[in-house]
Amino acid sequence: MESAKKSTASAWLMFLVFSVITIGMLIMVPQWFWVPLPFMLTYFVQAMNVM
């Protein structure tokens, strides 16, 4: 049970990191914001324990 919490915490952290990267790229280089988008969404799904 504790390993599942740790895994979820790291997935939430990675989701937040990639969210910041995505927003930053959306502001600075709008044509390339989609590059980190799959990583952000993948970590979001993992954090929600859907996958």
C-alpha positions as YAML, in Angstrom:
chain: A
units: angstrom
residues:
- id: 1
  name: MET
  ca: [0.00, 0.00, 0.00]
- id: 2
  name: GLU
  ca: [2.81, 2.41, 0.85]
- id: 3
  name: SER
  ca: [4.58, 1.78, -2.46]
- id: 4
  name: ALA
  ca: [1.40, 2.77, -4.29]
- id: 5
  name: LYS
  ca: [1.33, 6.10, -2.43]
- id: 6
  name: LYS
  ca: [4.97, 6.76, -3.30]
- id: 7
  name: SER
  ca: [4.33, 5.94, -6.94]
- id: 8
  name: THR
  ca: [1.34, 8.25, -7.00]
- id: 9
  name: ALA
  ca: [3.29, 11.06, -5.34]
- id: 10
  name: SER
  ca: [6.07, 10.85, -7.91]
- id: 11
  name: ALA
  ca: [3.52, 10.77, -10.73]
- id: 12
  name: TRP
  ca: [1.84, 13.92, -9.33]
- id: 13
  name: LEU
  ca: [5.23, 15.61, -9.09]
- id: 14
  name: MET
  ca: [6.11, 14.73, -12.68]
- id: 15
  name: PHE
  ca: [2.66, 15.91, -13.80]
- id: 16
  name: LEU
  ca: [3.27, 19.29, -12.16]
- id: 17
  name: VAL
  ca: [6.75, 19.56, -13.68]
- id: 18
  name: PHE
  ca: [5.48, 18.82, -17.18]
- id: 19
  name: SER
  ca: [2.53, 21.15, -16.65]
- id: 20
  name: VAL
  ca: [4.93, 24.01, -15.94]
- id: 21
  name: ILE
  ca: [7.02, 23.06, -18.97]
- id: 22
  name: THR
  ca: [3.90, 22.91, -21.17]
- id: 23
  name: ILE
  ca: [2.64, 26.29, -19.97]
- id: 24
  name: GLY
  ca: [6.09, 27.81, -20.39]
- id: 25
  name: MET
  ca: [6.36, 26.51, -23.93]
- id: 26
  name: LEU
  ca: [2.83, 27.73, -24.65]
- id: 27
  name: ILE
  ca: [3.92, 31.23, -23.65]
- id: 28
  name: MET
  ca: [7.39, 31.25, -25.24]
- id: 29
  name: VAL
  ca: [7.10, 28.93, -28.25]
- id: 30
  name: PRO
  ca: [3.39, 28.35, -28.94]
- id: 31
  name: GLN
  ca: [3.95, 26.20, -32.02]
- id: 32
  name: TRP
  ca: [5.89, 23.62, -29.94]
- id: 33
  name: PHE
  ca: [3.71, 23.41, -26.81]
- id: 34
  name: TRP
  ca: [2.39, 20.01, -27.90]
- id: 35
  name: VAL
  ca: [5.80, 18.34, -27.45]
- id: 36
  name: PRO
  ca: [5.59, 17.92, -23.62]
- id: 37
  name: LEU
  ca: [1.80, 17.45, -23.75]
- id: 38
  name: PRO
  ca: [1.83, 13.60, -24.02]
- id: 39
  name: PHE
  ca: [4.16, 13.36, -21.02]
- id: 40
  name: MET
  ca: [1.97, 15.65, -18.95]
- id: 41
  name: LEU
  ca: [-1.17, 13.67, -19.79]
- id: 42
  name: THR
  ca: [0.51, 10.30, -19.21]
- id: 43
  name: TYR
  ca: [1.65, 11.30, -15.72]
- id: 44
  name: PHE
  ca: [-1.80, 12.69, -14.98]
- id: 45
  name: VAL
  ca: [-3.39, 9.37, -15.84]
- id: 46
  name: GLN
  ca: [-0.82, 7.51, -13.72]
- id: 47
  name: ALA
  ca: [-1.40, 9.88, -10.78]
- id: 48
  name: MET
  ca: [-5.14, 9.27, -10.96]
- id: 49
  name: ASN
  ca: [-4.46, 5.49, -10.84]
- id: 50
  name: VAL
  ca: [-6.38, 4.91, -14.06]
- id: 51
  name: MET
  ca: [-3.53, 3.16, -15.86]
...
